[in-house]
Amino acid sequence: MKILKNQIVKGKHKPIYVDLFYKENNIQKPIVLFVHGYKGFKDWGCWDLAAKTFAENNVFFIKMNFSHNGTTAENPTEFADLEAFGHNNFSKEIDDLQTVIDWVHEEKSIQQNCNLDHIALIGHSRGGGTVTLMANEDKRITKLITWAGVSDFGARFPSGEILEEWKKRGVAYITNTRTNQQMPHYIQFYENYVQHKERFSIKKASQNIQIPTLILHGTHDETVLLAEAENLHAWNKNSKLIVIENANHTFGGTHPWEKDHLPEHLNEVVKNSIVFVINL
């Protein structure tokens, strides 16, 4: 298996780092492009193990960092650039994802091992919303998969006094419970959403999507409730919903992950996703 870590893709805003996992057998394999969620990164927890499992099953697997996720090349598993994190927004994430899709089509060195006619997007958590929007906008995408994906970006913003205080101060801070960092959100994040509210409607995108879609969600997801997966399924007539009994938001994964095998629930998610991808 060939593993290429931290390949640099020139982005519209900042460099984008991607990892490639694939069998170098000159067989054109279906492509999966995976994106992380809020306060996530491509090197989190079990994602490498998941990537290897896809690659072992003849999938060309790519995972990427959003350019403003707060990690750096020197510190890929730490939020070392909180200013970048604070200036992230949905437009930048969509731009980043579009850039990587374009790069896959332009990068000659990988094309003998990947099939550009079969590109699936996978998004975890907030990333599930991002890939849903992209699957609606980019007709080169042939399949869509969400892992514990959100159904509404707008519902996650504060309202009332909290929102007014955010506007007044220009910045709000969220505590990262894993690192105890105070992570900034500049008001531009909210303003960007309001400015492009129609484009960022996951509901409208889901209703318009014409490609096969797989929705995977745990019954015990404490962060994104199962009802959101049920919404996504109801809106998308081309979707299949698989509910993972007793699974939490990360399907049993933690960071760091020291074991050499996937947690039971994430393994179930990965296996279902692989079958969905390779069933051309």
SVG drawing of the C-alpha trace seen along z (x, -y; Angstrom):
<svg xmlns="http://www.w3.org/2000/svg" viewBox="-39 -46 46 51">
<polyline fill="none" stroke="black" stroke-width="0.4" points="0.0,0.0 1.2,-3.5 0.7,-6.2 1.6,-9.8 1.1,-12.1 0.8,-15.9 0.8,-16.5 0.4,-20.2 -2.4,-21.4 -2.4,-25.1 -5.6,-26.6 -7.5,-29.8 -6.9,-30.9 -4.1,-28.9 -2.3,-25.7 -4.4,-22.5 -2.8,-19.3 -4.0,-15.9 -3.1,-12.3 -3.4,-9.6 -3.9,-5.8 -4.0,-3.4 -2.7,-0.1 -0.1,-1.0 -1.4,1.7 -2.2,-0.5 -5.9,0.4 -8.2,-2.6 -10.1,-2.4 -13.1,-4.4 -12.1,-7.5 -13.2,-8.5 -12.5,-12.0 -13.0,-12.4 -13.4,-15.6 -13.4,-16.2 -15.8,-18.1 -15.8,-21.0 -12.6,-21.0 -11.5,-18.1 -8.4,-17.3 -7.3,-14.6 -4.9,-13.0 -7.4,-12.7 -7.8,-9.4 -8.8,-6.5 -8.9,-8.2 -5.6,-6.7 -6.8,-3.2 -10.1,-3.9 -8.1,-5.1 -6.0,-2.0 -9.1,0.2 -10.6,-1.5 -7.3,-1.2 -7.0,2.5 -10.4,2.9 -9.2,1.3 -10.5,-2.2 -8.3,-5.2 -8.7,-7.1 -7.9,-10.8 -8.4,-12.7 -7.8,-16.4 -7.5,-19.2 -9.5,-22.3 -7.0,-25.2 -8.4,-27.1 -8.9,-24.2 -6.2,-25.5 -3.6,-22.8 -0.3,-23.4 2.2,-21.3 4.5,-21.3 1.8,-20.5 -0.8,-18.4 -2.6,-17.1 -2.6,-20.4 -4.5,-23.6 -1.4,-25.7 -2.9,-28.4 -6.0,-29.7 -6.1,-32.8 -6.7,-30.7 -9.4,-28.7 -11.1,-31.9 -11.2,-33.1 -12.6,-29.9 -16.1,-29.9 -18.3,-27.7 -17.2,-29.5 -13.6,-28.7 -14.4,-25.0 -16.4,-24.7 -13.6,-26.4 -11.0,-24.0 -13.1,-20.9 -13.6,-22.2 -9.9,-22.8 -9.0,-19.3 -11.6,-17.8 -10.0,-19.9 -6.5,-18.7 -7.5,-15.1 -8.6,-15.6 -5.4,-17.5 -2.7,-15.4 -1.4,-13.1 0.8,-11.1 -2.2,-9.4 -4.6,-8.9 -3.4,-5.4 -4.6,-4.3 -7.9,-6.1 -11.1,-6.3 -12.3,-9.9 -15.7,-8.6 -16.4,-7.3 -15.8,-9.9 -17.5,-9.6 -17.5,-12.2 -17.5,-11.3 -18.0,-13.9 -18.0,-13.5 -20.2,-15.7 -20.1,-19.3 -18.1,-17.9 -21.3,-15.9 -23.0,-19.1 -20.1,-20.4 -20.0,-17.4 -23.8,-17.5 -23.5,-21.0 -20.6,-20.0 -22.4,-16.9 -25.2,-19.2 -23.0,-21.7 -20.3,-19.5 -21.7,-17.0 -18.4,-15.1 -19.4,-13.6 -21.1,-10.2 -21.8,-9.2 -22.3,-10.8 -21.8,-9.4 -22.4,-11.2 -21.0,-9.9 -22.9,-11.5 -23.6,-14.4 -25.5,-17.6 -28.7,-18.7 -28.7,-22.4 -25.7,-24.8 -27.9,-27.8 -29.4,-26.0 -25.9,-25.9 -25.5,-29.6 -26.6,-31.4 -29.5,-33.9 -30.7,-36.7 -28.4,-38.3 -25.6,-35.8 -25.6,-36.7 -25.8,-40.4 -22.8,-40.2 -20.9,-38.3 -21.6,-41.0 -20.6,-43.7 -17.3,-42.1 -16.5,-40.8 -15.3,-37.5 -16.6,-34.7 -14.6,-31.9 -15.3,-28.2 -13.4,-25.9 -11.9,-22.9 -12.5,-20.3 -9.7,-18.0 -7.0,-20.7 -8.5,-23.4 -7.7,-26.0 -10.0,-29.0 -10.8,-28.8 -11.9,-32.0 -14.8,-32.5 -14.7,-35.9 -18.1,-37.3 -17.2,-36.9 -18.1,-33.2 -21.8,-34.2 -21.8,-37.0 -20.6,-34.6 -23.4,-32.2 -26.1,-34.9 -24.7,-36.3 -24.9,-32.8 -27.8,-31.3 -29.5,-29.9 -26.4,-28.3 -25.6,-26.8 -29.0,-25.2 -28.4,-21.5 -32.1,-20.8 -32.3,-22.4 -29.1,-20.6 -30.4,-17.3 -33.7,-17.7 -31.9,-18.4 -29.3,-15.6 -29.6,-13.0 -26.8,-10.6 -26.8,-7.6 -26.4,-8.7 -25.6,-6.7 -26.4,-8.2 -24.7,-6.5 -25.6,-7.7 -25.4,-6.3 -28.4,-6.0 -26.3,-7.4 -24.8,-10.4 -24.6,-13.1 -23.4,-15.9 -25.6,-15.5 -28.9,-13.8 -30.2,-10.9 -33.1,-13.1 -30.7,-15.0 -29.9,-11.8 -33.6,-11.2 -34.1,-14.7 -31.3,-14.1 -32.9,-10.8 -36.4,-12.3 -35.2,-15.1 -33.0,-12.9 -35.1,-10.5 -31.9,-8.7 -30.6,-8.0 -30.3,-5.0 -30.1,-5.4 -28.2,-2.9 -28.5,-3.4 -25.6,-2.1 -27.0,-0.8 -25.4,-2.3 -22.8,-4.3 -21.8,-7.7 -20.7,-10.7 -17.3,-9.4 -18.5,-5.7 -16.2,-4.8 -13.1,-6.6 -11.0,-8.8 -7.9,-10.9 -5.3,-9.7 -6.1,-6.1 -3.4,-3.6 -4.9,-0.4 -4.2,1.3 -7.8,2.0 -10.9,-0.1 -13.5,-0.4 -16.5,1.9 -18.9,-0.8 -16.5,-2.7 -15.6,0.6 -19.3,1.2 -19.5,-2.3 -16.4,-1.8 -17.5,1.7 -20.9,0.3 -19.2,-2.6 -16.8,-0.4 -19.6,1.8 -21.5,-1.3 -18.5,-2.8 -17.3,0.3 -20.8,1.4 -20.5,-0.5"/>
</svg>
